[in-house]
Structures are given as C-alpha cells and as structure tokens.
Amino acid sequence: MSERIQELLSPKTGIPIRRSLFATRTTRFESTQDEIKPCANTQATANILTLLIELENTARSEYTIKNVNKFLSLLSEKTDLANPDSVFAHIAARNVTSNTKAALCYAYKTYCKRFQIDAKIPFYKAAAKAVKIPTKEKLEMFIANASKTLATQLTISMETGLRPIELCNLRVKDVDLEQRTLYPATAKHGSARTLKISQSLAAMIQTQASRTT
C-alpha cells in the first residue's frame, strides 16, 4: 500500500478518515482534522480501500482520491453502499448544498462503476452564487495579520489568481525565483501558463523556503 493511501487511513483502525490538506510548491502546509468513525460494514471499508488504491494506480489526482475517500466514508457511516436506494435517499435528505450533493453522487458513481452496482445516479445542479470580491486594501489587511506561511499563500493567490487546488499543487520545480516566474500545473485541463510575480513576493517565497529546508 502506498504512503499516499496510508495517509488517508487511521493509524489505529485502518479505516478511511477525512483529512484536509493544503500545500504549496515550497513546502507542505498541512492542517489536519481527523474524524475516526468505524464503519459497521467491513466489506464497504475494504471496498473503499480497494477503490482508493486503484484510483492511485490509474494516476488520478490526490485531490480526487481524497474527496472520493471523504465522501464514501461519510456515506458508509450512514447507509449501505450496496443499496443505491438508501444511499440516494440519504443524499437527498442531507441539509447541504447542491454542490455537496453532486460531489457525494460523483464519489458513489465511482464506487458503483468499480463494483458493478446498477444505479441511476441523480443529478444535482450547482446553485449559482454571487461572488463578492474583496478590495485590495482588505486583502492586504488579511495578509498583514496572517502568519508568515499563510501570508505567502494569500499573496500568491492575490498576485496570480491561482485556484486553491492549483496553489496546493505548486512545487519547487514550478518556480523560477531569478526570473520571478511561476509555471503552475493547471486545473481542469487548462492551457499551460507563465505567471510573473513581484520582487516582494519572490522574497517571501525565498524566506518561506529557507525556513523549511
């Protein structure tokens, strides 16, 4: 079993757990909140683990693997994964957004496909949300009051407009400090990009790197 899959498992029980991870290219900034709730259905637990390993072996992204694990673990605590009707009834009754319901359905669809469960997956349309963009002054205020690590992350986002997942996936090889340039891996299969950063941000990144090496 790979280290990446082992990270998703409880060290005591081997049961999939939920973990939020935030990483940048210079270091891994990790914030973990584990909820270990043993699943009564040991077959479902074994099936989830099998699916996670196969997703990794087929080069699925870490983001996808973690979300599939999180949502299937949640469903397995409340429903019988072998019974699509109970799963869909539970999803429909949950007091969550349509986006979350769609994510639950996607995870279960992946499970059904692997274990040949005949299920008609319901469709949940994402609700449109108004986006309120903070002013530059507010962003700078947040950055000034943040920790050094978070300040670096927020400044990268402010200057480049990277999505959170793109920021998480930044690696050392994606940064040229001499040229003050980022080459992020794109989300959603977008075109490759070259992003210029300020001298002050380059200095922040260099300082962050030196603290973690």
C-alpha positions as CSV (number, residue, x, y, z in Angstrom):
1,M,0.0,0.0,0.0
2,S,1.4,3.4,-1.0
3,E,2.3,6.2,1.5
4,R,-0.3,8.4,-0.1
5,I,-3.1,5.9,0.5
6,Q,-1.8,5.2,4.0
7,E,-2.1,8.9,4.8
8,L,-5.9,8.5,4.3
9,L,-6.2,5.7,6.9
10,S,-6.5,5.8,10.6
11,P,-3.2,4.6,12.2
12,K,-5.2,2.6,14.8
13,T,-8.0,1.1,12.8
14,G,-7.1,1.3,9.1
15,I,-10.4,2.9,8.4
16,P,-10.6,5.7,5.9
17,I,-10.6,9.1,7.6
18,R,-11.2,12.7,6.4
19,R,-8.2,14.9,6.1
20,S,-7.9,18.4,4.7
21,L,-4.5,19.2,3.2
22,F,-3.2,22.5,1.9
23,A,0.2,22.5,0.2
24,T,2.3,24.9,-1.9
25,R,5.3,24.4,-4.1
26,T,7.9,25.3,-1.5
27,T,6.6,23.2,1.4
28,R,3.6,21.3,2.6
29,F,1.3,23.5,4.8
30,E,-0.9,20.9,6.5
31,S,-4.0,21.4,8.6
32,T,-5.4,18.1,9.7
33,Q,-8.7,17.4,11.4
34,D,-9.3,13.7,11.6
35,E,-12.7,12.1,12.4
36,I,-12.4,8.4,13.0
37,K,-15.8,6.7,12.9
38,P,-15.6,3.0,12.5
39,C,-17.8,1.7,9.7
40,A,-20.1,-1.2,10.7
41,N,-19.8,-2.6,7.2
42,T,-16.3,-4.0,7.0
43,Q,-16.9,-5.1,3.4
44,A,-17.7,-1.5,2.4
45,T,-14.5,-0.4,4.2
46,A,-12.4,-2.9,2.3
47,N,-14.1,-1.9,-1.0
48,I,-13.3,1.8,-0.3
49,L,-9.7,1.0,0.3
50,T,-9.5,-1.1,-2.9
51,L,-11.0,1.7,-4.9
52,L,-8.6,4.3,-3.5
53,I,-5.6,2.1,-4.5
54,E,-7.0,1.6,-8.0
55,L,-7.6,5.3,-8.4
56,E,-4.0,6.0,-7.4
57,N,-2.7,3.3,-9.8
58,T,-4.6,4.9,-12.6
59,A,-2.9,8.3,-11.9
60,R,-5.9,10.1,-10.5
61,S,-5.1,13.3,-8.7
62,E,-4.6,13.5,-5.0
63,Y,-7.5,15.9,-4.8
64,T,-9.8,13.3,-6.4
65,I,-8.6,10.5,-4.3
66,K,-9.1,12.4,-1.1
67,N,-12.6,13.6,-2.0
68,V,-13.7,10.2,-3.1
69,N,-12.4,8.8,0.2
70,K,-14.1,11.6,2.3
71,F,-17.5,11.3,0.7
72,L,-17.6,7.5,0.5
73,S,-16.5,7.2,4.1
74,L,-19.3,9.6,5.1
75,L,-21.9,7.6,3.1
76,S,-20.7,4.3,4.5
77,E,-21.3,5.6,8.1
78,K,-24.9,6.4,7.3
79,T,-26.0,4.0,4.6
80,D,-25.4,0.6,3.0
81,L,-23.2,1.3,-0.1
82,A,-24.6,-1.9,-1.7
83,N,-28.1,-0.4,-1.7
84,P,-28.3,2.6,-4.1
85,D,-31.8,3.5,-2.9
86,S,-30.7,4.0,0.7
87,V,-27.7,6.0,-0.5
88,F,-29.7,8.3,-2.7
89,A,-32.4,8.8,-0.1
90,H,-29.7,9.8,2.4
91,I,-28.1,12.2,0.0
92,A,-31.5,13.8,-0.9
93,A,-32.3,14.3,2.8
94,R,-29.0,15.9,3.8
95,N,-29.2,19.6,4.6
96,V,-26.2,20.5,2.3
97,T,-25.8,22.5,-0.9
98,S,-26.4,21.1,-4.3
99,N,-22.6,21.2,-4.9
100,T,-22.0,18.9,-2.0
101,K,-24.8,16.5,-3.1
102,A,-23.3,16.4,-6.6
103,A,-19.9,15.5,-5.0
104,L,-21.4,12.7,-2.9
105,C,-23.1,11.4,-6.1
106,Y,-19.8,11.5,-8.0
107,A,-18.0,9.6,-5.3
108,Y,-20.8,7.0,-5.2
109,K,-20.9,6.7,-9.0
110,T,-17.2,5.9,-8.9
111,Y,-17.8,3.2,-6.3
112,C,-20.8,1.7,-8.3
113,K,-18.7,1.6,-11.5
114,R,-15.9,-0.3,-9.8
115,F,-18.1,-2.8,-8.0
116,Q,-20.7,-3.2,-10.8
117,I,-23.6,-1.9,-8.8
118,D,-26.6,-1.0,-11.1
119,A,-27.6,2.5,-10.1
120,K,-29.2,5.5,-11.8
121,I,-27.2,8.4,-10.3
122,P,-29.3,11.5,-9.6
123,F,-28.3,14.9,-11.0
124,Y,-27.9,17.9,-8.8
125,K,-27.4,21.3,-10.5
126,A,-24.9,23.6,-8.8
127,A,-26.6,26.7,-7.4
128,A,-25.4,30.0,-8.8
129,K,-23.7,32.1,-6.1
130,A,-22.9,35.7,-6.2
131,V,-19.1,36.3,-5.7
132,K,-18.1,39.2,-3.6
133,I,-14.6,40.2,-4.5
134,P,-12.7,41.8,-1.6
135,T,-10.9,45.0,-2.2
136,K,-7.1,45.1,-2.4
137,E,-7.0,47.0,0.9
138,K,-8.9,44.2,2.7
139,L,-6.7,41.6,1.2
140,E,-3.6,43.4,2.3
141,M,-5.1,43.8,5.8
142,F,-5.7,40.0,5.9
143,I,-2.1,39.3,4.7
144,A,-0.6,41.7,7.2
145,N,-2.3,39.9,10.1
146,A,-1.7,36.4,8.9
147,S,1.1,34.0,9.8
148,K,4.1,34.1,7.6
149,T,3.1,30.9,5.9
150,L,-0.5,31.9,5.3
151,A,0.7,35.4,4.2
152,T,2.8,33.8,1.5
153,Q,-0.1,31.7,0.3
154,L,-2.5,34.6,0.2
155,T,-0.1,36.8,-1.6
156,I,0.5,34.2,-4.3
157,S,-3.3,33.9,-4.8
158,M,-3.7,37.7,-4.8
159,E,-1.0,38.3,-7.4
160,T,-1.6,35.4,-9.7
161,G,-5.3,34.4,-9.3
162,L,-4.4,30.8,-8.8
163,R,-7.3,28.5,-7.8
164,P,-6.9,26.8,-4.4
165,I,-6.2,23.4,-5.9
166,E,-3.5,25.0,-8.2
167,L,-1.9,26.7,-5.2
168,C,-1.9,23.3,-3.3
169,N,-0.2,21.6,-6.3
170,L,2.6,24.2,-6.7
171,R,6.1,22.5,-6.4
172,V,9.6,23.9,-6.3
173,K,10.2,23.0,-9.9
174,D,7.2,25.3,-10.8
175,V,9.0,28.4,-9.6
176,D,11.9,30.4,-11.0
177,L,12.9,33.0,-8.4
178,E,15.5,34.6,-10.5
179,Q,13.0,35.3,-13.3
180,R,10.2,35.9,-10.7
181,T,8.0,33.5,-12.6
182,L,5.6,30.7,-11.7
183,Y,4.7,27.8,-14.0
184,P,1.7,26.2,-12.3
185,A,0.1,22.9,-13.2
186,T,-3.3,23.9,-14.5
187,A,-6.7,22.7,-13.1
188,K,-9.5,21.4,-15.3
189,H,-7.0,20.5,-18.1
190,G,-6.4,24.2,-18.9
191,S,-3.5,25.5,-21.1
192,A,-0.1,26.0,-19.5
193,R,0.6,29.4,-18.1
194,T,3.5,31.6,-17.2
195,L,2.8,34.0,-14.4
196,K,5.0,36.9,-13.3
197,I,5.3,37.7,-9.6
198,S,6.6,40.8,-7.8
199,Q,10.0,41.1,-6.2
200,S,8.4,41.3,-2.8
201,L,6.5,38.0,-3.3
202,A,9.7,36.3,-4.6
203,A,11.4,37.4,-1.4
204,M,8.5,36.0,0.7
205,I,8.7,32.6,-1.2
206,Q,12.5,32.5,-0.7
207,T,12.1,33.2,3.0
208,Q,9.5,30.5,3.3
209,A,11.7,28.0,1.5
210,S,14.7,28.8,3.8
211,R,12.6,28.2,6.9
212,T,11.5,24.7,5.7
213,T,14.8,23.4,4.4
